Amino acid sequence: PRGKTLAVDVSSGVEVSKGIKSPELVHQFVAAVRAADDQLAE
């Protein structure tokens, strides 16, 4: 059985340069997580 993920480390995955986060990449990541969560809830 699958467990529920409680945390994901995405820090460097949404950076445009070291230490600088891209608001657009953060938004895209959150949207993808929400879509996946909705799909798993079905």
Residue frames as qw, qx, qy, qz and C-alpha x, y, z in Angstrom:
[[0.000, 0.885, 0.466, 0.000, 0.00, 0.00, 0.00],
 [0.364, 0.520, -0.025, 0.772, 1.05, 3.57, -0.66],
 [0.346, -0.548, -0.456, 0.610, 1.60, 5.97, 2.17],
 [0.148, 0.948, 0.261, 0.104, 0.67, 9.62, 2.09],
 [0.573, 0.267, -0.114, 0.766, 3.58, 11.93, 1.31],
 [0.332, -0.825, -0.359, 0.285, 3.90, 14.56, 4.01],
 [0.139, -0.857, 0.207, 0.451, 6.78, 16.58, 2.58],
 [0.794, 0.454, 0.198, 0.353, 8.74, 17.11, -0.62],
 [0.380, -0.645, 0.178, 0.639, 12.08, 18.91, -0.87],
 [0.588, 0.658, 0.381, 0.277, 11.84, 20.94, -4.06],
 [0.269, -0.832, 0.012, 0.484, 14.03, 23.86, -3.03],
 [0.246, -0.453, 0.527, 0.676, 16.66, 23.78, -5.76],
 [0.344, 0.338, 0.811, 0.332, 14.12, 22.52, -8.30],
 [0.135, 0.873, 0.462, 0.077, 12.39, 25.90, -8.39],
 [0.342, -0.715, 0.113, 0.599, 15.48, 28.11, -8.43],
 [0.590, 0.804, 0.044, 0.061, 16.46, 30.27, -11.38],
 [0.450, 0.586, -0.512, 0.439, 19.91, 30.72, -9.82],
 [0.526, -0.096, -0.718, 0.447, 21.46, 29.66, -6.52],
 [0.146, -0.325, -0.579, 0.733, 19.16, 30.79, -3.72],
 [0.286, 0.222, -0.073, -0.929, 16.76, 32.67, -6.03],
 [0.374, 0.325, 0.860, -0.119, 13.33, 31.08, -6.37],
 [0.113, -0.098, -0.530, -0.835, 11.16, 31.54, -9.44],
 [0.468, 0.153, 0.449, -0.746, 7.58, 32.43, -8.48],
 [0.702, 0.303, -0.327, -0.556, 6.41, 30.87, -11.76],
 [0.485, 0.217, -0.847, 0.028, 8.22, 27.58, -11.09],
 [0.120, 0.007, 0.776, -0.619, 6.83, 27.49, -7.54],
 [0.601, 0.235, 0.144, -0.751, 3.33, 28.10, -8.93],
 [0.674, 0.296, -0.571, -0.364, 3.76, 25.34, -11.53],
 [0.264, 0.162, -0.910, 0.277, 5.01, 22.91, -8.89],
 [0.307, 0.102, 0.627, -0.708, 2.11, 23.61, -6.53],
 [0.676, 0.286, -0.112, -0.670, -0.39, 23.26, -9.39],
 [0.576, 0.270, -0.755, -0.158, 1.14, 19.91, -10.38],
 [0.065, 0.060, -0.879, 0.468, 1.00, 18.64, -6.78],
 [0.479, 0.188, 0.393, -0.762, -2.64, 19.70, -6.43],
 [0.694, 0.306, -0.377, -0.532, -3.55, 18.03, -9.73],
 [0.442, 0.202, -0.871, 0.071, -1.82, 14.80, -8.69],
 [0.137, 0.018, 0.755, -0.641, -3.51, 14.90, -5.29],
 [0.619, 0.238, 0.109, -0.741, -6.92, 15.38, -6.93],
 [0.659, 0.296, -0.605, -0.335, -6.24, 12.49, -9.30],
 [0.277, 0.140, -0.906, 0.288, -5.20, 10.16, -6.46],
 [0.323, 0.063, 0.566, -0.756, -8.33, 11.10, -4.51],
 [0.652, 0.175, -0.283, -0.681, -10.57, 9.79, -7.30]]
